[in-house]
Amino acid sequence: MKVLVTGAGGQLASDLADALASTLPPGADGGSAWHRRVKTMSPCDVMELREEDVDIVGRASVLQVFEALSPEVVIHAAAMTNVDGCEADPGRAFAVNGIGTRNIAEGARRCGAHVVYISTDYVFDGTSERPYVEWDRTNPLSVYGRSKLAGEFELDPGSSVVRTSWVCGARGSNFARSIKNAYEAGKPLKVVDDQRGSLTVTADLACLVAVLATDRLPGVFHVTNQDSGSWFDVARHVVAGCGGDPGIVEPIPTSALDPPRAAPRPANSVLENRALQALGMELLPPWQDGLSRLLEVLD
Ligand SMILES: NC(=O)c1ccc[n+]([C@@H]2O[C@H](COP(=O)([O-])OP(=O)(O)OC[C@H]3O[C@@H](n4cnc5c(N)ncnc54)[C@H](OP(=O)(O)O)[C@@H]3O)[C@@H](O)[C@H]2O)c1
């Protein structure tokens, strides 16, 4: 199967390329059902699209790529992911996340490829008292969230949308890496305790998405590592995993962040993986398990 992966320089897409080639990404120990599925599936012909090859905002160049490569499936992971940067430049955010996705959807339509779009917990406002299910009303607080939701609107019926949260992988900058670096540099660690979510490691997410994509399963799916916690909880786990005393991490409210962040974040980012459950599919392991494996491979 010919699979095109956009955003190939990114942390999730790098692990997707491994999983689609039937290779376990770094930090996947083969223990979960999804790791086992990846090891036994036929390797795909993976075509990786990087921003240096094509800026997805350009319609003509995106359509050219689809015509030249004619993929059967496209996993669209490219996005402007700098949440505060999106607030500063909404024009670019909507161009990349909205129009870019429109272009990918059109290219895929022209060659009959199935689209899997990677979306986000930030499409919700975080005011719910319970975890969000796939059919809950969206109401993004930030430009990033609104522009990613715009991308969802661009897809044809029958596409797949995978909403995930708090993504950390072995190959990229992310929260786990920042905390590890700060801990190793002996910096003070003050971390917000009033935003809850489910940290999701790319080694687990990529394997599930690779199977979902090659099976061409349509619809919206919430896909996260299980269990939830605050950023403070995650930071404590990172410090403990690095052999340190988690007691050195100090909890603070978002309002105490200095400097304050440009983009508002949902207080409740927890996504219930209801569609996977309803289909009887195995969920990803708890985030603590995924994070411990990630820390073993994080350089
Ligand atoms: N990170 C999270 O916590 C999180 C949470 C929920 C959902 N998601 C979603 O998951 C997906 C993958 O996230 P990630 O953390 O792996 O992101 P990432 O590491 O930032 O990778 C995104 C990739 O998109 C590429 N890109 C950006 N603008 C582009 C453009 N105009 N044309 C072509 N490529 C472009 C980037 O290339 P350059 O680096 O060369 O600019 C980068 O390689 C994204 O769709 C994101 O919205 C992420």
PDBQT file of the ligand as one rigid body, heavy atoms in Angstrom, charges set to zero:
ROOT
HETATM    1  N1  LIG A 301       2.223  18.285  19.731  1.00  0.00    +0.000 N 
HETATM    2  C1  LIG A 301       1.078  18.111  20.374  1.00  0.00    +0.000 C 
HETATM    3  O1  LIG A 301       1.008  18.182  21.612  1.00  0.00    +0.000 OA
HETATM    4  C2  LIG A 301      -0.181  17.791  19.600  1.00  0.00    +0.000 A 
HETATM    5  C3  LIG A 301      -1.383  17.597  20.310  1.00  0.00    +0.000 A 
HETATM    6  C4  LIG A 301      -2.535  17.291  19.607  1.00  0.00    +0.000 A 
HETATM    7  C5  LIG A 301      -2.491  17.177  18.222  1.00  0.00    +0.000 A 
HETATM    8  N2  LIG A 301      -1.331  17.404  17.558  1.00  0.00    +0.000 N 
HETATM    9  C6  LIG A 301      -1.321  17.304  16.089  1.00  0.00    +0.000 C 
HETATM   10  O2  LIG A 301      -0.513  16.198  15.739  1.00  0.00    +0.000 OA
HETATM   11  C7  LIG A 301       0.137  16.448  14.497  1.00  0.00    +0.000 C 
HETATM   12  C8  LIG A 301       1.629  16.169  14.631  1.00  0.00    +0.000 C 
HETATM   13  O3  LIG A 301       2.129  16.965  15.691  1.00  0.00    +0.000 OA
HETATM   14  P1  LIG A 301       3.680  16.981  16.052  1.00  0.00    +0.000 P 
HETATM   15  O4  LIG A 301       3.784  17.322  17.488  1.00  0.00    +0.000 OA
HETATM   16  O5  LIG A 301       4.355  15.763  15.507  1.00  0.00    +0.000 OA
HETATM   17  O6  LIG A 301       4.105  18.274  15.213  1.00  0.00    +0.000 OA
HETATM   18  P2  LIG A 301       5.531  18.802  14.771  1.00  0.00    +0.000 P 
HETATM   19  O7  LIG A 301       6.635  17.988  15.372  1.00  0.00    +0.000 OA
HETATM   20  O8  LIG A 301       5.497  20.270  14.983  1.00  0.00    +0.000 OA
HETATM   21  O9  LIG A 301       5.486  18.486  13.216  1.00  0.00    +0.000 OA
HETATM   22  C9  LIG A 301       4.668  19.197  12.342  1.00  0.00    +0.000 C 
HETATM   23  C10 LIG A 301       5.328  19.163  10.989  1.00  0.00    +0.000 C 
HETATM   24  O10 LIG A 301       4.523  19.934  10.069  1.00  0.00    +0.000 OA
HETATM   25  C11 LIG A 301       5.408  20.578   9.190  1.00  0.00    +0.000 C 
HETATM   26  N3  LIG A 301       4.812  21.781   8.611  1.00  0.00    +0.000 N 
HETATM   27  C12 LIG A 301       4.476  22.928   9.247  1.00  0.00    +0.000 A 
HETATM   28  N4  LIG A 301       4.011  23.825   8.370  1.00  0.00    +0.000 NA
HETATM   29  C13 LIG A 301       4.051  23.228   7.151  1.00  0.00    +0.000 A 
HETATM   30  C14 LIG A 301       3.719  23.647   5.847  1.00  0.00    +0.000 A 
HETATM   31  N5  LIG A 301       3.248  24.873   5.600  1.00  0.00    +0.000 N 
HETATM   32  N6  LIG A 301       3.893  22.785   4.814  1.00  0.00    +0.000 NA
HETATM   33  C15 LIG A 301       4.391  21.553   5.038  1.00  0.00    +0.000 A 
HETATM   34  N7  LIG A 301       4.723  21.080   6.262  1.00  0.00    +0.000 NA
HETATM   35  C16 LIG A 301       4.567  21.927   7.301  1.00  0.00    +0.000 A 
HETATM   36  C17 LIG A 301       6.590  20.962  10.060  1.00  0.00    +0.000 C 
HETATM   37  O11 LIG A 301       7.725  21.151   9.278  1.00  0.00    +0.000 OA
HETATM   38  P3  LIG A 301       8.863  22.146   9.797  1.00  0.00    +0.000 P 
HETATM   39  O12 LIG A 301       9.317  21.630  11.105  1.00  0.00    +0.000 OA
HETATM   40  O13 LIG A 301       9.889  22.020   8.714  1.00  0.00    +0.000 OA
HETATM   41  O14 LIG A 301       8.214  23.496   9.885  1.00  0.00    +0.000 OA
HETATM   42  C18 LIG A 301       6.727  19.764  10.976  1.00  0.00    +0.000 C 
HETATM   43  O15 LIG A 301       7.627  18.822  10.442  1.00  0.00    +0.000 OA
HETATM   44  C19 LIG A 301      -0.214  17.888  14.111  1.00  0.00    +0.000 C 
HETATM   45  O16 LIG A 301      -1.228  17.863  13.150  1.00  0.00    +0.000 OA
HETATM   46  C20 LIG A 301      -0.716  18.498  15.400  1.00  0.00    +0.000 C 
HETATM   47  O17 LIG A 301      -1.660  19.524  15.161  1.00  0.00    +0.000 OA
HETATM   48  C21 LIG A 301      -0.165  17.687  18.220  1.00  0.00    +0.000 A 
ENDROOT
TORSDOF 0
